[in-house]
């Protein structure tokens, strides 16, 4: 019997699905997200992913059981597969979700109510912006992504998935989900009987809702994306000119825009651009992501979901958290390789050469997420010694310790304990 921890990454395109197998007799399983994305070009549909994961855990455990199901946050590219009826036949030990999903928590209820009100106002105002077809589709999708269905995507919803996470599955050892972190302590650490030999450290999201979207990775120098404002907008499409005087800004000696002017122009853009507004609402949900470290003997797995700079800033300001992260042996690259999902400090000061890494991603079609994964981030991870595998690189040579199934749809890595 192997003593290694096994991490399996399923190719779901724009989305996450990871299965962690903890050695033991019997082995224990942890499913981290089960997403599906309408823009994804992965190997699995929402139902197909459920079928494959259930087949795999049944082979591992001898029955349709998952010891811990983790939903890092409510975006459909992380939870949509939980809509599949096949999950009704699966037994689980525990379900873990971020504290903001606690339907009995007044602060969580207030947070979602505020977001829904903002989204409703933006949706009502969209006709007045005169957006072109592609831009309108982008905004509609961002508004829908964390909601409960929309006319342009009939039959799709996150509600069924969330309801199953709250109260579904065939049976549970623990009836209520764990809403993490449960305290203001960071890192918060605990063990559970369903995962013998595993210590769980919770680094995010912060319990203070006001800190969820704190900070700007570009302003703080924590992104590998080059800062540039040109005569094209954020999506790469040409913009109308001339602009009013408010849009004119002096350049510094090196020919770039001065930093204070960059911030002013961004504020102006956000005030009038529905895409910025929709992205801000969408980003707030990423900010609610669980950030977990699973410690299993010598193996230490960093699983940050889609956490953005607001959460990372809090983590990296804590010496206790940094000390915990320095021993990382496996990292799931955050938010599919976006500019604000993996800070420079984490890559350059915390992760050590030899760390194994996986990134669930795909090259963005058209304008939607066309800069994911960020090439400079991928290069920086590899330059700093992270053995990195992408979910969409099915024909590339795998680093030592990695393997893939016959179709290349699932990649796994073995981590010594």
C-alpha positions as a Markdown table, in Angstrom:
| # | Residue | x | y | z |
|---|---|---|---|---|
| 1 | Unk | 0.0 | 0.0 | 0.0 |
| 2 | Unk | 1.4 | 3.4 | -1.0 |
| 3 | Unk | 2.3 | 5.8 | 1.8 |
| 4 | Unk | 2.1 | 8.8 | -0.6 |
| 5 | Unk | -0.6 | 11.4 | -0.7 |
| 6 | Unk | -2.1 | 11.5 | -4.2 |
| 7 | Unk | -3.6 | 14.6 | -5.7 |
| 8 | Unk | -5.8 | 14.2 | -8.8 |
| 9 | Unk | -6.6 | 17.2 | -11.1 |
| 10 | Unk | -9.6 | 16.8 | -13.4 |
| 11 | Unk | -9.6 | 18.8 | -16.7 |
| 12 | Unk | -12.7 | 20.9 | -16.4 |
| 13 | Unk | -11.4 | 23.9 | -18.4 |
| 14 | Unk | -12.2 | 27.1 | -16.6 |
| 15 | Unk | -12.8 | 25.6 | -13.2 |
| 16 | Unk | -11.5 | 23.4 | -10.4 |
| 17 | Unk | -11.9 | 19.8 | -9.4 |
| 18 | Unk | -9.2 | 18.1 | -7.2 |
| 19 | Unk | -9.3 | 14.8 | -5.4 |
| 20 | Unk | -6.9 | 14.3 | -2.5 |
| 21 | Unk | -6.3 | 10.7 | -1.4 |
| 22 | Unk | -4.8 | 10.3 | 2.1 |
| 23 | Unk | -2.9 | 7.0 | 2.7 |
| 24 | Unk | -4.3 | 4.7 | 5.3 |
| 25 | Unk | -6.3 | 1.6 | 5.8 |
| 26 | Unk | -8.8 | 2.5 | 4.5 |
| 27 | Unk | -7.5 | 5.4 | 2.4 |
| 28 | Unk | -9.4 | 8.7 | 3.0 |
| 29 | Unk | -10.6 | 11.1 | 0.2 |
| 30 | Unk | -11.0 | 14.8 | 0.1 |
| 31 | Unk | -12.9 | 16.4 | -2.9 |
| 32 | Unk | -12.0 | 20.0 | -3.4 |
| 33 | Unk | -14.6 | 21.6 | -5.7 |
| 34 | Unk | -16.4 | 20.1 | -8.6 |
| 35 | Unk | -17.0 | 22.8 | -11.1 |
| 36 | Unk | -18.2 | 23.3 | -14.6 |
| 37 | Unk | -18.0 | 26.4 | -16.7 |
| 38 | Unk | -20.1 | 27.5 | -19.7 |
| 39 | Unk | -17.0 | 28.9 | -21.4 |
| 40 | Unk | -14.9 | 25.9 | -20.5 |
| 41 | Unk | -13.4 | 23.5 | -23.0 |
| 42 | Unk | -12.5 | 20.8 | -20.6 |
| 43 | Unk | -13.1 | 17.1 | -20.9 |
| 44 | Unk | -16.1 | 16.9 | -18.6 |
| 45 | Unk | -19.6 | 18.1 | -18.5 |
| 46 | Unk | -21.2 | 18.9 | -15.1 |
| 47 | Unk | -22.8 | 15.5 | -15.0 |
| 48 | Unk | -19.8 | 13.7 | -16.6 |
| 49 | Unk | -17.5 | 15.1 | -13.9 |
| 50 | Unk | -19.8 | 13.8 | -11.1 |
| 51 | Unk | -19.9 | 10.4 | -12.7 |
| 52 | Unk | -16.1 | 10.2 | -13.1 |
| 53 | Unk | -15.3 | 11.4 | -9.6 |
| 54 | Unk | -17.8 | 8.9 | -8.1 |
| 55 | Unk | -16.3 | 6.1 | -10.1 |
| 56 | Unk | -12.8 | 7.0 | -8.9 |
| 57 | Unk | -13.7 | 7.3 | -5.2 |
| 58 | Unk | -15.5 | 4.0 | -5.4 |
| 59 | Unk | -12.4 | 2.3 | -6.7 |
| 60 | Unk | -10.3 | 3.9 | -4.0 |
| 61 | Unk | -12.7 | 3.4 | -1.0 |
| 62 | Unk | -14.6 | 0.4 | -2.1 |
| 63 | Unk | -17.9 | 2.3 | -1.9 |
| 64 | Unk | -19.4 | 5.6 | -3.1 |
| 65 | Unk | -18.0 | 7.7 | -0.2 |
| 66 | Unk | -16.0 | 10.9 | 0.1 |
| 67 | Unk | -14.7 | 11.7 | 3.6 |
| 68 | Unk | -14.6 | 15.5 | 3.1 |
| 69 | Unk | -16.3 | 17.6 | 0.4 |
| 70 | Unk | -14.8 | 21.1 | 0.2 |
| 71 | Unk | -16.6 | 23.9 | -1.7 |
| 72 | Unk | -14.0 | 26.8 | -1.7 |
| 73 | Unk | -16.6 | 29.4 | -2.9 |
| 74 | Unk | -19.9 | 29.5 | -4.7 |
| 75 | Unk | -18.8 | 30.3 | -8.3 |
| 76 | Unk | -20.3 | 27.8 | -10.8 |
| 77 | Unk | -16.8 | 26.8 | -12.0 |
| 78 | Unk | -16.2 | 25.4 | -8.6 |
| 79 | Unk | -19.6 | 24.0 | -7.5 |
| 80 | Unk | -21.8 | 23.5 | -10.6 |
| 81 | Unk | -21.3 | 19.7 | -10.8 |
| 82 | Unk | -23.0 | 19.3 | -7.4 |
| 83 | Unk | -26.3 | 19.9 | -9.3 |
| 84 | Unk | -25.9 | 16.3 | -10.8 |
| 85 | Unk | -28.4 | 13.8 | -9.3 |
| 86 | Unk | -25.7 | 11.2 | -9.1 |
| 87 | Unk | -24.5 | 12.8 | -5.8 |
| 88 | Unk | -27.7 | 11.6 | -4.1 |
| 89 | Unk | -26.1 | 8.1 | -4.0 |
| 90 | Unk | -22.9 | 9.3 | -2.4 |
| 91 | Unk | -22.1 | 9.2 | 1.3 |
| 92 | Unk | -19.9 | 11.9 | 2.8 |
| 93 | Unk | -18.2 | 12.5 | 6.1 |
| 94 | Unk | -18.2 | 16.2 | 6.3 |
| 95 | Unk | -18.8 | 19.3 | 4.0 |
| 96 | Unk | -16.6 | 22.4 | 4.4 |
| 97 | Unk | -17.6 | 25.8 | 3.1 |
| 98 | Unk | -16.5 | 29.4 | 3.7 |
| 99 | Unk | -18.2 | 31.1 | 6.7 |
| 100 | Unk | -20.1 | 33.5 | 4.3 |
| 101 | Unk | -22.2 | 30.5 | 3.2 |
| 102 | Unk | -23.7 | 30.0 | 6.7 |
| 103 | Unk | -27.3 | 30.8 | 6.2 |
| 104 | Unk | -27.8 | 31.5 | 9.9 |
| 105 | Unk | -25.0 | 34.1 | 10.1 |
| 106 | Unk | -26.5 | 37.6 | 10.0 |
| 107 | Unk | -23.2 | 39.1 | 8.5 |
| 108 | Unk | -23.2 | 36.5 | 5.7 |
| 109 | Unk | -26.8 | 37.1 | 4.9 |
| 110 | Unk | -26.2 | 40.9 | 4.8 |
| 111 | Unk | -23.2 | 40.4 | 2.6 |
| 112 | Unk | -25.1 | 38.4 | -0.1 |
| 113 | Unk | -28.1 | 40.7 | 0.1 |
| 114 | Unk | -25.9 | 43.7 | -0.6 |
| 115 | Unk | -24.3 | 42.0 | -3.6 |
| 116 | Unk | -27.6 | 40.9 | -5.0 |
| 117 | Unk | -29.0 | 44.5 | -4.7 |
| 118 | Unk | -25.9 | 45.9 | -6.5 |
| 119 | Unk | -26.2 | 43.2 | -9.2 |
| 120 | Unk | -29.9 | 43.9 | -9.7 |
| 121 | Unk | -29.3 | 47.6 | -10.1 |
| 122 | Unk | -26.5 | 47.1 | -12.6 |
| 123 | Unk | -28.6 | 44.6 | -14.6 |
| 124 | Unk | -31.4 | 47.1 | -14.8 |
| 125 | Unk | -29.1 | 49.8 | -16.0 |
| 126 | Unk | -27.4 | 47.8 | -18.7 |
| 127 | Unk | -29.7 | 48.8 | -21.6 |
| 128 | Unk | -28.7 | 52.4 | -21.1 |
| 129 | Unk | -25.0 | 51.7 | -21.7 |
| 130 | Unk | -25.4 | 50.7 | -25.4 |
| 131 | Unk | -22.9 | 47.8 | -25.1 |
| 132 | Unk | -21.9 | 45.8 | -28.1 |
| 133 | Unk | -22.9 | 42.2 | -28.3 |
| 134 | Unk | -19.7 | 40.7 | -27.0 |
| 135 | Unk | -19.3 | 43.1 | -24.1 |
| 136 | Unk | -22.9 | 42.6 | -23.1 |
| 137 | Unk | -22.4 | 38.9 | -23.1 |
| 138 | Unk | -19.4 | 39.3 | -20.8 |
| 139 | Unk | -21.3 | 41.4 | -18.3 |
| 140 | Unk | -24.4 | 39.2 | -18.4 |
| 141 | Unk | -22.2 | 36.1 | -17.7 |
| 142 | Unk | -20.4 | 37.8 | -14.8 |
| 143 | Unk | -23.7 | 38.8 | -13.2 |
| 144 | Unk | -25.0 | 35.3 | -13.6 |
| 145 | Unk | -22.0 | 33.4 | -12.5 |
| 146 | Unk | -22.7 | 33.4 | -8.8 |
| 147 | Unk | -26.4 | 33.8 | -9.0 |
| 148 | Unk | -29.4 | 31.6 | -9.4 |
| 149 | Unk | -29.9 | 31.5 | -13.1 |
| 150 | Unk | -30.5 | 34.1 | -15.8 |
| 151 | Unk | -32.6 | 34.3 | -19.0 |
| 152 | Unk | -29.5 | 34.1 | -21.2 |
| 153 | Unk | -28.5 | 30.8 | -19.6 |
| 154 | Unk | -31.8 | 29.0 | -19.1 |
| 155 | Unk | -31.8 | 26.0 | -16.8 |
| 156 | Unk | -28.4 | 26.8 | -15.2 |
| 157 | Unk | -28.2 | 27.7 | -11.5 |
| 158 | Unk | -26.0 | 27.4 | -8.5 |
| 159 | Unk | -28.9 | 27.1 | -6.1 |
| 160 | Unk | -29.2 | 23.3 | -6.5 |
| 161 | Unk | -25.5 | 22.8 | -6.0 |
| 162 | Unk | -25.5 | 25.0 | -2.9 |
| 163 | Unk | -28.6 | 23.2 | -1.5 |
| 164 | Unk | -26.9 | 19.8 | -1.9 |
| 165 | Unk | -23.8 | 21.1 | -0.1 |
| 166 | Unk | -25.9 | 22.3 | 2.7 |
| 167 | Unk | -28.2 | 19.4 | 3.2 |
| 168 | Unk | -27.8 | 16.8 | 0.4 |
| 169 | Unk | -26.0 | 13.5 | -0.3 |
| 170 | Unk | -27.1 | 10.0 | 0.7 |
| 171 | Unk | -25.7 | 10.3 | 4.3 |
| 172 | Unk | -23.4 | 12.3 | 6.4 |
| 173 | Unk | -21.3 | 11.7 | 9.4 |
| 174 | Unk | -21.6 | 15.3 | 10.4 |
| 175 | Unk | -25.0 | 16.7 | 9.5 |
| 176 | Unk | -24.2 | 20.4 | 9.3 |
| 177 | Unk | -21.4 | 21.8 | 7.2 |
| 178 | Unk | -18.3 | 23.3 | 8.8 |
| 179 | Unk | -18.3 | 27.0 | 8.0 |
| 180 | Unk | -14.6 | 28.0 | 8.0 |
| 181 | Unk | -12.9 | 29.7 | 9.7 |
| 182 | Unk | -15.0 | 29.2 | 12.8 |
| 183 | Unk | -13.1 | 31.8 | 14.8 |
| 184 | Unk | -11.1 | 35.0 | 14.3 |
| 185 | Unk | -7.8 | 33.1 | 14.8 |
| 186 | Unk | -5.6 | 33.0 | 11.8 |
| 187 | Unk | -4.3 | 30.5 | 11.0 |
| 188 | Unk | -7.1 | 28.4 | 12.5 |
| 189 | Unk | -6.1 | 24.7 | 12.9 |
| 190 | Unk | -8.2 | 21.6 | 13.7 |
| 191 | Unk | -8.3 | 17.9 | 13.2 |
| 192 | Unk | -11.3 | 15.7 | 12.5 |
| 193 | Unk | -12.0 | 12.0 | 13.1 |
| 194 | Unk | -12.9 | 11.5 | 9.4 |
| 195 | Unk | -9.3 | 12.4 | 8.4 |
| 196 | Unk | -6.9 | 10.6 | 10.7 |
| 197 | Unk | -3.4 | 11.9 | 10.6 |
| 198 | Unk | -4.4 | 15.2 | 8.8 |
| 199 | Unk | -4.1 | 18.6 | 10.4 |
| 200 | Unk | -6.2 | 21.3 | 8.7 |
| 201 | Unk | -5.0 | 25.0 | 8.8 |
| 202 | Unk | -7.5 | 27.6 | 7.6 |
| 203 | Unk | -5.9 | 30.9 | 6.4 |
| 204 | Unk | -8.9 | 32.5 | 4.7 |
| 205 | Unk | -11.3 | 34.1 | 4.1 |
| 206 | Unk | -11.1 | 36.7 | 6.8 |
| 207 | Unk | -14.0 | 36.7 | 9.3 |
| 208 | Unk | -14.2 | 40.5 | 8.8 |
| 209 | Unk | -16.3 | 41.0 | 5.7 |
| 210 | Unk | -14.9 | 44.6 | 5.3 |
| 211 | Unk | -11.4 | 43.1 | 4.5 |
| 212 | Unk | -12.5 | 40.7 | 1.8 |
| 213 | Unk | -11.6 | 42.9 | -1.1 |
| 214 | Unk | -8.9 | 45.0 | 0.6 |
| 215 | Unk | -5.9 | 46.1 | -1.5 |
| 216 | Unk | -4.8 | 46.2 | -5.1 |
| 217 | Unk | -2.1 | 43.7 | -6.2 |
| 218 | Unk | -0.8 | 46.1 | -8.9 |
| 219 | Unk | -0.5 | 49.0 | -6.5 |
| 220 | Unk | 1.2 | 46.8 | -4.0 |
| 221 | Unk | 3.6 | 45.3 | -6.5 |
| 222 | Unk | 2.2 | 41.8 | -6.0 |
| 223 | Unk | 1.3 | 40.8 | -9.6 |
| 224 | Unk | 3.2 | 39.5 | -12.6 |
| 225 | Unk | 1.0 | 41.5 | -14.9 |
| 226 | Unk | 2.7 | 44.5 | -16.5 |
| 227 | Unk | 0.9 | 47.7 | -15.6 |
| 228 | Unk | -0.1 | 49.4 | -18.9 |
| 229 | Unk | -2.9 | 51.6 | -20.0 |
| 230 | Unk | -3.0 | 52.0 | -23.8 |
| 231 | Unk | -5.4 | 53.0 | -26.5 |
| 232 | Unk | -7.2 | 49.7 | -26.0 |
| 233 | Unk | -9.6 | 48.9 | -23.1 |
| 234 | Unk | -9.1 | 46.1 | -20.6 |
| 235 | Unk | -10.5 | 43.5 | -23.0 |
| 236 | Unk | -8.2 | 44.4 | -25.9 |
| 237 | Unk | -10.9 | 46.1 | -28.0 |
| 238 | Unk | -10.4 | 49.6 | -29.5 |
| 239 | Unk | -12.0 | 52.4 | -27.6 |
| 240 | Unk | -13.7 | 55.5 | -29.0 |
| 241 | Unk | -11.7 | 58.8 | -29.1 |
| 242 | Unk | -11.2 | 61.5 | -28.4 |
| 243 | Unk | -11.8 | 61.4 | -24.7 |
| 244 | Unk | -12.8 | 64.4 | -22.5 |
| 245 | Unk | -10.2 | 66.3 | -20.7 |
| 246 | Unk | -10.8 | 64.1 | -17.6 |
| 247 | Unk | -9.2 | 61.2 | -19.3 |
| 248 | Unk | -5.9 | 63.0 | -20.2 |
| 249 | Unk | -3.0 | 62.2 | -18.0 |
| 250 | Unk | 0.8 | 63.2 | -18.0 |
| 251 | Unk | 3.4 | 60.5 | -18.4 |
| 252 | Unk | 6.4 | 60.0 | -16.1 |
| 253 | Unk | 10.0 | 60.3 | -17.3 |
| 254 | Unk | 10.1 | 56.7 | -18.5 |
| 255 | Unk | 7.1 | 57.2 | -20.7 |
| 256 | Unk | 4.5 | 55.4 | -18.6 |
| 257 | Unk | 1.6 | 56.9 | -16.7 |
| 258 | Unk | 2.3 | 58.3 | -13.2 |
| 259 | Unk | 1.0 | 56.1 | -10.4 |
| 260 | Unk | -1.4 | 58.6 | -9.0 |
| 261 | Unk | -2.9 | 59.2 | -12.5 |
| 262 | Unk | -3.3 | 55.4 | -13.0 |
| 263 | Unk | -5.4 | 55.3 | -9.8 |
| 264 | Unk | -7.5 | 58.3 | -10.8 |
| 265 | Unk | -8.2 | 56.9 | -14.3 |
| 266 | Unk | -9.2 | 53.5 | -12.8 |
| 267 | Unk | -11.6 | 55.2 | -10.5 |
| 268 | Unk | -13.1 | 57.1 | -13.4 |
| 269 | Unk | -13.4 | 53.9 | -15.5 |
| 270 | Unk | -15.1 | 52.1 | -12.7 |
| 271 | Unk | -17.6 | 54.9 | -12.3 |
| 272 | Unk | -18.8 | 54.6 | -15.9 |
| 273 | Unk | -17.9 | 51.1 | -17.1 |
| 274 | Unk | -20.4 | 48.3 | -16.4 |
| 275 | Unk | -17.6 | 45.7 | -17.1 |
| 276 | Unk | -15.6 | 47.0 | -14.3 |
| 277 | Unk | -18.7 | 47.0 | -12.1 |
| 278 | Unk | -19.5 | 43.4 | -13.0 |
| 279 | Unk | -16.0 | 42.3 | -12.4 |
| 280 | Unk | -15.9 | 43.9 | -9.0 |
| 281 | Unk | -19.1 | 42.0 | -8.0 |
| 282 | Unk | -17.6 | 38.8 | -9.4 |
| 283 | Unk | -14.3 | 39.4 | -7.6 |
| 284 | Unk | -16.0 | 39.8 | -4.3 |
| 285 | Unk | -17.1 | 36.2 | -4.5 |
| 286 | Unk | -13.5 | 35.1 | -5.3 |
| 287 | Unk | -12.5 | 36.9 | -2.2 |
| 288 | Unk | -14.7 | 34.6 | -0.1 |
| 289 | Unk | -12.6 | 31.6 | -1.1 |
| 290 | Unk | -11.4 | 29.2 | 1.5 |
| 291 | Unk | -7.6 | 29.0 | 1.8 |
| 292 | Unk | -6.5 | 25.7 | 3.3 |
| 293 | Unk | -3.3 | 24.0 | 4.2 |
| 294 | Unk | -3.6 | 20.3 | 4.7 |
| 295 | Unk | -0.7 | 18.9 | 6.7 |
| 296 | Unk | -0.2 | 15.1 | 6.3 |
| 297 | Unk | 3.2 | 13.9 | 7.6 |
| 298 | Unk | 5.8 | 15.7 | 5.6 |
| 299 | Unk | 3.3 | 16.6 | 2.9 |
| 300 | Unk | 1.8 | 20.1 | 3.1 |
| 301 | Unk | -0.8 | 21.0 | 0.5 |
| 302 | Unk | -1.8 | 24.7 | -0.2 |
| 303 | Unk | -5.3 | 24.9 | -1.6 |
| 304 | Unk | -6.3 | 28.6 | -2.1 |
| 305 | Unk | -9.4 | 28.3 | -4.3 |
| 306 | Unk | -9.7 | 31.6 | -6.1 |
| 307 | Unk | -8.6 | 33.8 | -3.2 |
| 308 | Unk | -7.5 | 37.3 | -4.4 |
| 309 | Unk | -5.1 | 39.9 | -3.0 |
| 310 | Unk | -7.3 | 41.1 | -0.2 |
| 311 | Unk | -7.1 | 37.7 | 1.5 |
| 312 | Unk | -3.4 | 37.1 | 0.5 |
| 313 | Unk | -2.4 | 40.5 | 1.9 |
| 314 | Unk | -3.7 | 39.5 | 5.3 |
| 315 | Unk | -2.0 | 36.1 | 5.1 |
| 316 | Unk | 1.4 | 37.4 | 4.1 |
| 317 | Unk | 1.3 | 40.0 | 6.8 |
| 318 | Unk | 1.2 | 37.2 | 9.4 |
| 319 | Unk | 4.5 | 35.6 | 10.3 |
| 320 | Unk | 2.6 | 32.6 | 11.7 |
| 321 | Unk | 1.0 | 32.1 | 8.3 |
| 322 | Unk | 4.2 | 32.6 | 6.4 |
| 323 | Unk | 6.0 | 30.1 | 8.6 |
| 324 | Unk | 3.2 | 27.6 | 7.9 |
| 325 | Unk | 3.4 | 28.2 | 4.1 |
| 326 | Unk | 7.2 | 27.9 | 3.9 |
| 327 | Unk | 6.9 | 24.1 | 4.2 |
| 328 | Unk | 4.5 | 23.8 | 1.3 |
| 329 | Unk | 5.2 | 20.7 | -0.9 |
| 330 | Unk | 2.2 | 21.1 | -3.2 |
| 331 | Unk | 0.4 | 24.2 | -4.4 |
| 332 | Unk | -2.9 | 24.5 | -6.4 |
| 333 | Unk | -2.3 | 27.7 | -8.3 |
| 334 | Unk | -5.1 | 30.1 | -7.5 |
| 335 | Unk | -7.8 | 31.4 | -9.8 |
| 336 | Unk | -6.6 | 29.5 | -12.9 |
| 337 | Unk | -3.4 | 31.6 | -13.1 |
| 338 | Unk | -4.9 | 35.1 | -12.9 |
| 339 | Unk | -2.9 | 38.2 | -12.1 |
| 340 | Unk | -4.3 | 38.6 | -8.6 |
| 341 | Unk | -4.6 | 35.0 | -7.5 |
| 342 | Unk | -0.9 | 34.2 | -6.8 |
| 343 | Unk | 1.1 | 37.1 | -5.2 |
| 344 | Unk | 4.7 | 37.7 | -6.1 |
| 345 | Unk | 5.7 | 37.4 | -2.5 |
| 346 | Unk | 4.3 | 33.9 | -2.3 |
| 347 | Unk | 6.3 | 32.8 | -5.3 |
| 348 | Unk | 9.6 | 34.6 | -4.6 |
| 349 | Unk | 9.8 | 34.5 | -0.8 |
| 350 | Unk | 7.7 | 31.6 | 0.4 |
| 351 | Unk | 7.5 | 28.6 | -2.0 |
| 352 | Unk | 10.6 | 26.5 | -2.1 |
| 353 | Unk | 12.3 | 24.8 | -5.2 |
| 354 | Unk | 10.9 | 21.3 | -5.6 |
| 355 | Unk | 7.3 | 22.3 | -4.7 |
| 356 | Unk | 4.8 | 20.4 | -6.9 |
| 357 | Unk | 2.2 | 22.6 | -8.5 |
| 358 | Unk | -1.0 | 22.2 | -10.5 |
| 359 | Unk | -3.0 | 24.8 | -12.4 |
| 360 | Unk | -6.5 | 24.1 | -13.6 |
| 361 | Unk | -6.8 | 26.4 | -16.6 |
| 362 | Unk | -7.2 | 26.9 | -20.3 |
| 363 | Unk | -6.3 | 29.6 | -22.8 |
| 364 | Unk | -9.1 | 32.1 | -22.9 |
| 365 | Unk | -11.3 | 32.2 | -26.0 |
| 366 | Unk | -12.2 | 35.6 | -27.3 |
| 367 | Unk | -12.2 | 38.3 | -24.7 |
| 368 | Unk | -13.3 | 36.3 | -21.7 |
| 369 | Unk | -10.4 | 35.7 | -19.4 |
| 370 | Unk | -8.1 | 36.1 | -22.4 |
| 371 | Unk | -5.1 | 36.7 | -20.1 |
| 372 | Unk | -5.5 | 33.5 | -18.1 |
| 373 | Unk | -3.2 | 31.9 | -17.3 |
| 374 | Unk | -0.8 | 34.8 | -17.0 |
| 375 | Unk | 2.4 | 33.8 | -18.9 |
| 376 | Unk | 4.7 | 35.8 | -16.6 |
| 377 | Unk | 3.2 | 34.0 | -13.6 |
| 378 | Unk | 3.6 | 30.6 | -15.1 |
| 379 | Unk | 7.2 | 31.4 | -16.0 |
| 380 | Unk | 8.0 | 32.8 | -12.5 |
| 381 | Unk | 6.7 | 29.7 | -10.8 |
| 382 | Unk | 8.8 | 27.5 | -13.0 |
| 383 | Unk | 11.8 | 29.8 | -12.7 |
| 384 | Unk | 11.5 | 29.5 | -8.9 |
| 385 | Unk | 11.6 | 25.7 | -9.0 |
| 386 | Unk | 7.9 | 24.8 | -8.9 |
| 387 | Unk | 7.3 | 21.6 | -10.9 |
| 388 | Unk | 4.1 | 22.9 | -12.6 |
| 389 | Unk | 1.5 | 21.0 | -14.6 |
| 390 | Unk | -1.4 | 22.5 | -16.4 |
| 391 | Unk | -4.7 | 20.7 | -16.8 |
| 392 | Unk | -4.9 | 21.6 | -20.5 |
| 393 | Unk | -1.4 | 20.6 | -21.5 |
| 394 | Unk | -2.3 | 17.0 | -22.3 |
| 395 | Unk | 0.6 | 16.2 | -24.6 |
| 396 | Unk | 3.4 | 17.9 | -22.6 |
| 397 | Unk | 6.1 | 15.9 | -20.8 |
| 398 | Unk | 5.3 | 15.6 | -17.2 |
| 399 | Unk | 7.7 | 16.3 | -14.4 |
| 400 | Unk | 8.9 | 13.5 | -12.1 |
| 401 | Unk | 6.2 | 12.3 | -9.8 |
| 402 | Unk | 3.3 | 13.2 | -12.1 |
| 403 | Unk | 1.2 | 10.9 | -14.3 |
| 404 | Unk | -1.9 | 11.1 | -16.4 |
| 405 | Unk | -4.7 | 8.8 | -17.4 |
| 406 | Unk | -4.9 | 7.4 | -20.9 |
| 407 | Unk | -7.0 | 10.3 | -22.3 |
| 408 | Unk | -5.0 | 12.9 | -20.4 |
| 409 | Unk | -8.2 | 14.2 | -18.8 |
| 410 | Unk | -6.9 | 13.5 | -15.2 |
| 411 | Unk | -3.4 | 14.3 | -13.9 |
| 412 | Unk | -2.1 | 13.1 | -10.6 |
| 413 | Unk | 1.0 | 13.6 | -8.4 |
| 414 | Unk | 2.4 | 11.6 | -5.6 |
| 415 | Unk | 3.6 | 13.4 | -2.5 |
| 416 | Unk | 5.8 | 11.6 | 0.0 |
| 417 | Unk | 4.6 | 11.7 | 3.6 |
